[in-house]
């Protein structure tokens, strides 16, 4: 551990050097504030990181961003970052669900919960993701690409949504997204569309999320119109599912590198391998205790994972790890991109992955950099502790999800990436965000990042920039730094 001196002064101390922390540092530094970023890991960037596989530097963390906001594009332009934004190739993604085997009935259509549907053990169906949906909620439950997934009885139940009354207390007592989807659309939509999307995109079950956090515009439109179907119909993009995302040529990890460089050029100090052990609030700010000294700051921003934030705020929060397995595979059967950009995997499908991304099918820049019949695939582990550890286990998952007879010997490289403090674990009572926000407010500490803004750069970056603007308005820069 590097000793940075006994005590340093700063206008703002940022704990956490992920994208949110780097955004705050860049915004404040270019406004003339003295900013010190403390990152416990060996590298900055948080969930944006890279590694060399098959001779190419590839993303080993987040590989895309949602374009539902202009947050990433605005940041790249405003910071003059030397990056090229790019769109995914056509092809879309698929949804893998347990095969349905429902006996024919002469009676009226009756919805059968996905958990009650019988099918041959291990049987899997793959379908294109619905073209017009938000968070798995369909704009037209009777559309062919929805009906293939939820079945005729599921369609009949979901079509009742427009006629359902809006509870008077809904805005004040928002249910989980799982409960909302089940109550409004029925269990087939909730279990076969909404929950798989939530687990894949947000690394949390729908029962641990709220629509107001996942899609705030949709929540507001729902309250205004009184119908989720009508709200989704008004907001859902017309393009294919999965098209409302963007990337960066060369990989999303380039954003973290370029932003750190911009922040440091503006005058911010970014220190890695520098964990903060304690934050002690004072009348004029706070004192941050490090292994090699301390920082006295007028303002403190926490931009860490939920467990780390909880420890520093004196409020324990359990976190769930996220594990990603990235492999290089040489197999001609994958060259036709049989599942488009990838597969979202519903609970109940007998594989250890909750999502598969065929990275070079998705991104043209990566495909061009690889040798013929060489492919980069990413598997998001369903259970952070087991499965997808060996070439045999990964090959089994790839066969099940793509239909291509991949063997262990076809896998030429396997890299595992793990974040132990990625998302808060589901629990009873107030959400982790609510609890951490209250604890931070009581201490005069500011929160940003996914713990405050929700998952994804489209949410995190605008939140971090807005917080930085508030701090700029409240901060008069300290004199040039000096040791006490």
BAVO-882448 format. One line per 5 residues: their letters; for each residue z negated, y, x of C-alpha. Coordinates in steps of 0.2 Angstrom, whole numbers. Example, Ala and Ser with C-alpha at 12.3 -4.5 7.8 and 13.67 -1.06 7.14 Angstrom:
% residues 2
as	-39,-22,62; -36,-5,68
This chain:
% residues 484
xxxxx	0,0,0; 5,17,6; -9,30,8; -3,46,1; -17,56,6
xxxxx	-34,60,-2; -29,71,-16; -13,80,-22; -10,93,-35; 4,92,-49
xxxxx	9,100,-65; 13,83,-72; 9,65,-66; 20,52,-74; 13,34,-74
xxxxx	28,22,-75; 45,24,-67; 56,16,-80; 70,26,-88; 57,36,-99
xxxxx	47,41,-84; 62,46,-74; 69,56,-88; 53,66,-90; 52,68,-71
xxxxx	70,75,-70; 68,87,-85; 52,94,-78; 57,95,-60; 73,105,-64
xxxxx	63,117,-74; 52,120,-58; 37,109,-62; 28,99,-48; 30,81,-54
xxxxx	24,65,-46; 29,48,-53; 18,33,-50; 27,16,-52; 17,0,-49
xxxxx	33,-11,-46; 43,-11,-29; 57,-3,-38; 59,11,-51; 70,8,-67
xxxxx	59,-3,-78; 70,-15,-87; 85,-9,-79; 88,-19,-63; 101,-29,-54
xxxxx	105,-43,-42; 120,-51,-34; 128,-66,-42; 145,-74,-39; 148,-60,-26
xxxxx	145,-46,-39; 130,-34,-42; 126,-37,-60; 113,-32,-73; 97,-43,-73
xxxxx	89,-32,-86; 96,-22,-101; 115,-22,-100; 120,-11,-115; 114,4,-126
xxxxx	116,8,-144; 127,22,-148; 118,26,-164; 112,42,-155; 120,51,-141
xxxxx	105,50,-130; 113,41,-115; 129,51,-116; 120,67,-116; 109,63,-102
xxxxx	124,57,-91; 133,73,-95; 118,85,-93; 112,78,-77; 130,76,-70
xxxxx	127,58,-66; 142,50,-57; 143,36,-70; 157,30,-81; 153,26,-99
xxxxx	162,11,-106; 164,2,-122; 163,-17,-125; 179,-27,-127; 184,-33,-144
xxxxx	178,-50,-150; 161,-47,-157; 146,-58,-157; 141,-73,-167; 125,-79,-176
xxxxx	119,-97,-173; 109,-104,-188; 103,-121,-193; 116,-130,-203; 113,-129,-222
xxxxx	114,-145,-232; 111,-141,-250; 114,-153,-264; 126,-148,-277; 118,-142,-293
xxxxx	125,-140,-311; 111,-128,-315; 111,-109,-311; 111,-103,-293; 94,-104,-285
xxxxx	89,-97,-268; 83,-110,-256; 73,-102,-242; 80,-106,-225; 64,-115,-220
xxxxx	67,-127,-234; 85,-131,-231; 88,-149,-225; 101,-153,-212; 105,-166,-199
xxxxx	93,-164,-184; 100,-152,-172; 115,-147,-182; 120,-129,-179; 132,-117,-188
xxxxx	140,-102,-179; 147,-88,-189; 153,-70,-184; 140,-57,-187; 142,-48,-203
xxxxx	154,-33,-201; 144,-20,-210; 125,-22,-208; 111,-13,-201; 96,-22,-193
xxxxx	104,-38,-202; 103,-30,-219; 120,-31,-227; 130,-17,-235; 138,-30,-247
xxxxx	129,-46,-249; 144,-54,-257; 155,-51,-242; 163,-67,-235; 155,-64,-218
xxxxx	138,-63,-226; 140,-77,-239; 145,-89,-225; 128,-87,-218; 116,-85,-233
xxxxx	125,-96,-245; 129,-94,-264; 111,-94,-270; 106,-81,-256; 121,-70,-262
xxxxx	115,-71,-280; 97,-66,-275; 103,-52,-263; 114,-44,-276; 99,-41,-287
xxxxx	93,-28,-274; 101,-13,-282; 92,-16,-298; 75,-17,-291; 63,-3,-293
xxxxx	56,7,-279; 37,5,-277; 28,22,-279; 17,19,-264; 31,12,-252
xxxxx	32,28,-241; 14,28,-238; 11,9,-236; 27,3,-227; 28,-16,-226
xxxxx	34,-26,-211; 53,-27,-210; 52,-46,-214; 42,-42,-230; 54,-28,-235
xxxxx	69,-39,-232; 62,-53,-242; 56,-43,-256; 72,-33,-258; 86,-46,-253
xxxxx	77,-62,-253; 72,-75,-241; 90,-80,-235; 94,-63,-229; 76,-61,-221
xxxxx	76,-77,-212; 95,-80,-208; 100,-62,-204; 86,-50,-201; 73,-60,-191
xxxxx	86,-67,-179; 93,-50,-175; 75,-43,-173; 70,-57,-161; 86,-54,-151
xxxxx	87,-35,-150; 69,-30,-151; 61,-46,-143; 49,-46,-158; 49,-55,-175
xxxxx	54,-45,-191; 36,-47,-196; 30,-36,-182; 42,-22,-185; 45,-9,-198
xxxxx	62,-2,-204; 56,16,-200; 54,12,-182; 70,1,-180; 82,12,-190
xxxxx	73,28,-196; 89,35,-203; 91,20,-214; 72,20,-220; 74,38,-225
xxxxx	91,35,-234; 82,20,-243; 68,31,-249; 81,44,-255; 92,32,-264
xxxxx	80,19,-270; 91,4,-265; 92,-4,-247; 110,-10,-252; 116,7,-256
xxxxx	107,15,-241; 115,2,-229; 132,4,-237; 131,23,-234; 126,21,-216
xxxxx	133,5,-209; 148,7,-197; 165,1,-202; 169,-7,-186; 165,-25,-182
xxxxx	146,-30,-179; 141,-26,-161; 153,-13,-158; 141,2,-159; 135,-1,-141
xxxxx	140,6,-124; 138,2,-106; 141,9,-89; 155,3,-77; 146,-7,-63
xxxxx	131,-10,-74; 117,-2,-83; 106,-3,-67; 117,11,-60; 109,23,-73
xxxxx	92,20,-66; 98,23,-48; 107,39,-52; 93,46,-63; 80,43,-49
xxxxx	92,52,-36; 94,66,-48; 75,68,-51; 71,68,-33; 85,80,-29
xxxxx	77,92,-42; 61,90,-33; 51,76,-42; 42,64,-31; 44,46,-36
xxxxx	33,33,-28; 34,14,-30; 21,1,-26; 9,14,-32; -2,8,-47
xxxxx	-14,20,-55; -31,12,-57; -39,25,-68; -36,41,-78; -51,52,-80
xxxxx	-49,67,-91; -56,84,-86; -57,101,-95; -41,107,-85; -31,90,-85
xxxxx	-35,74,-77; -38,65,-61; -28,49,-58; -36,37,-46; -24,27,-34
xxxxx	-28,14,-21; -25,27,-7; -31,43,-15; -30,53,-31; -19,65,-41
xxxxx	-25,80,-50; -13,85,-64; -13,97,-78; -4,85,-89; -2,66,-89
xxxxx	12,56,-96; 11,37,-99; 27,28,-98; 22,10,-95; 21,-6,-105
xxxxx	9,-8,-119; -4,-18,-109; -4,-6,-94; -6,9,-106; -20,1,-115
xxxxx	-30,-3,-99; -28,16,-94; -33,22,-111; -48,10,-113; -40,1,-127
xxxxx	-35,-17,-125; -17,-21,-131; -10,-39,-129; 8,-39,-122; 21,-53,-124
xxxxx	32,-56,-109; 51,-56,-109; 61,-68,-99; 80,-68,-95; 90,-81,-86
xxxxx	106,-76,-79; 119,-89,-73; 136,-90,-64; 146,-104,-72; 163,-110,-67
xxxxx	172,-118,-81; 189,-115,-89; 183,-119,-106; 174,-102,-106; 189,-92,-101
xxxxx	195,-91,-119; 178,-83,-123; 174,-95,-137; 159,-85,-144; 165,-68,-141
xxxxx	152,-57,-133; 138,-69,-136; 127,-78,-149; 111,-72,-158; 101,-88,-161
xxxxx	90,-90,-177; 73,-98,-176; 75,-117,-180; 91,-119,-169; 85,-132,-156
xxxxx	88,-122,-140; 76,-113,-129; 86,-97,-130; 85,-83,-144; 101,-75,-138
xxxxx	116,-78,-126; 127,-65,-119; 144,-69,-111; 143,-54,-100; 161,-54,-93
xxxxx	168,-57,-110; 159,-42,-116; 163,-30,-101; 181,-29,-94; 174,-21,-77
xxxxx	164,-37,-74; 178,-49,-79; 190,-40,-67; 177,-42,-52; 175,-61,-54
xxxxx	186,-75,-48; 196,-85,-61; 186,-96,-73; 170,-89,-66; 158,-82,-79
xxxxx	142,-73,-80; 131,-78,-95; 113,-72,-99; 101,-82,-109; 86,-73,-117
xxxxx	72,-86,-117; 64,-89,-134; 47,-94,-126; 43,-84,-110; 33,-99,-103
xxxxx	45,-114,-105; 63,-120,-105; 79,-114,-97; 71,-117,-80; 83,-129,-73
xxxxx	102,-131,-72; 101,-146,-84; 91,-136,-97; 103,-121,-96; 118,-132,-97
xxxxx	111,-140,-113; 109,-123,-121; 126,-117,-116; 134,-133,-123; 124,-131,-140
xxxxx	128,-112,-141; 146,-111,-135; 153,-129,-139; 160,-129,-121; 155,-145,-112
xxxxx	146,-136,-98; 137,-148,-85; 123,-144,-73; 135,-145,-59; 146,-131,-66
xxxxx	131,-118,-64; 133,-111,-47; 119,-98,-48; 103,-96,-58; 92,-81,-58
xxxxx	76,-78,-69; 70,-61,-72; 53,-59,-81; 43,-44,-88; 25,-48,-92
xxxxx	21,-31,-100; 37,-29,-111; 32,-28,-129; 16,-28,-138; 11,-44,-146
xxxxx	10,-45,-165; -7,-43,-172; -17,-38,-188; -23,-20,-191; -15,-4,-184
xxxxx	1,-7,-174; -1,-6,-155; 9,11,-156; -3,18,-168; -18,13,-158
xxxxx	-12,19,-142; -6,35,-149; -23,38,-156; -32,34,-140; -20,45,-130
xxxxx	-22,59,-141; -41,58,-140; -39,60,-121; -25,73,-120; -13,61,-113
xxxxx	5,60,-118; 15,44,-122; 33,40,-120; 45,25,-118; 46,10,-129
xxxxx	28,10,-134; 30,27,-142; 49,28,-146; 53,10,-150; 65,-2,-141
xxxxx	81,4,-133; 88,18,-123; 95,26,-139; 77,29,-144; 68,31,-128
xxxxx	79,44,-119; 79,57,-133; 60,54,-135; 57,57,-117; 68,73,-116
xxxxx	59,80,-131; 42,77,-124; 48,85,-107; 53,100,-117; 36,102,-125
xxxxx	28,100,-108; 39,113,-100; 34,125,-113; 16,122,-110; 16,122,-91
xxxxx	15,135,-78; 20,128,-62; 6,126,-49; 8,133,-31; 17,123,-18
xxxx	8,106,-16; -6,104,-3; -19,92,1; -37,96,-2
